[in-house]
């Protein structure tokens, strides 16, 4: 579904993503792990078009999307929930959700909203509230919900557990597992919280200084290998 | 008492003009987060378009419609061709471009139509306390403000425009074409500005005719909160009535000074305006 081939993204002389190649199969949950500054966020921003790659190829369902504008990539069926969610606090919860599904007709939009509120019950009673009044966990749910409203074929999630209580993180991971198992949604999950990401992922890549240093099934990645990467032993 | 009533009603009609031009400033500010000083210039050129059509056809309403449509086109073109490239280099650059546009547009108007005052008619009879022209100005502005509010609050286009203005990156990730929405905002703002020009200009049209009105409209937009269309409309009418009292009771020579005093006072005491949210002013 998603194929990256020697993708390079640079900010001036600094290569945040340095020749990354990876593959995400349909209906799977793939984790991208790594310490701060490993290039995880830059990788997702490159895939969704927020940052143009310097070189390399990104193919989504066979179409080349490297350097394509983010709104177009989103319309092609690739949802991206950025770090800290990207909830628009000036809008209400309902408006944030609606924004994710503006291309759909009204009945489809209503059905999508019902589904999202079913996945995230804490939002159900707050659809009329200003998004700025939500807690951190609710904002993350809203951000994921908004992306799901567009019924994406591939969902990119950037650190969904960042700053959240373990219970909320667990709830979000449960939802992700359910989406993959019940609806066959493909997910590319970037996380610093390796344990929680590996608990739901089938495959994982570990990045270090913009390069893939581990490419293996999630269950086969040992604590020692992660320990080495996170603490800089490699 | 009679004078008070006359000043109040007259101020209400003037306030409609300030509210309309202020509204155009607010719309473009919401879209770009920058005060666009070229709004009166676009309004001026639109009004000259109406003048030209009036002269050629003798049909006021045809000129009116051409001015509104022409304003929208001018707004979109200036955003795409001049302001957007400057925006890429920072907010200060785009503010300076809008200031430059103001001067250039006035010069172009002078070159095409000369700087001689031209006769420009009212939509309706302007005589009497509740003149049809005054009532039309108030109704036109209130209907326009209501329509804009409806657009922003109740339509997919309005939601896209608000999302693009508040959080461009998040909006683009939701599939919104942010650049297109900013241009749509610029077109809408210039169309509303054209309406303000058509209401403000009579009886005489000349290149600097909107300069003073722009100061009052800017006062209304700042008092209302640059981010708040309803606040700006309320402030527009309030400033209109207030300045009408200053003109009537203290003397017309003090009106501009009074407007600037209001501007300075509001900026000093409530930098985000009386109805504005807490946000950084970027002028």
Interface residues (C-beta under 8 A of the other chain):
Chain A: X48 X50 X69 X70 X71 X74 X75 X79 X80 X82 X86 X87 X88 X89 X90 X91 X95 X98 X99 X100 X102 X103 X146 X147 X150
Chain B: X156 X159 X160 X162 X163 X166 X167 X169 X170 X171 X172 X173 X174 X175 X176 X177 X178
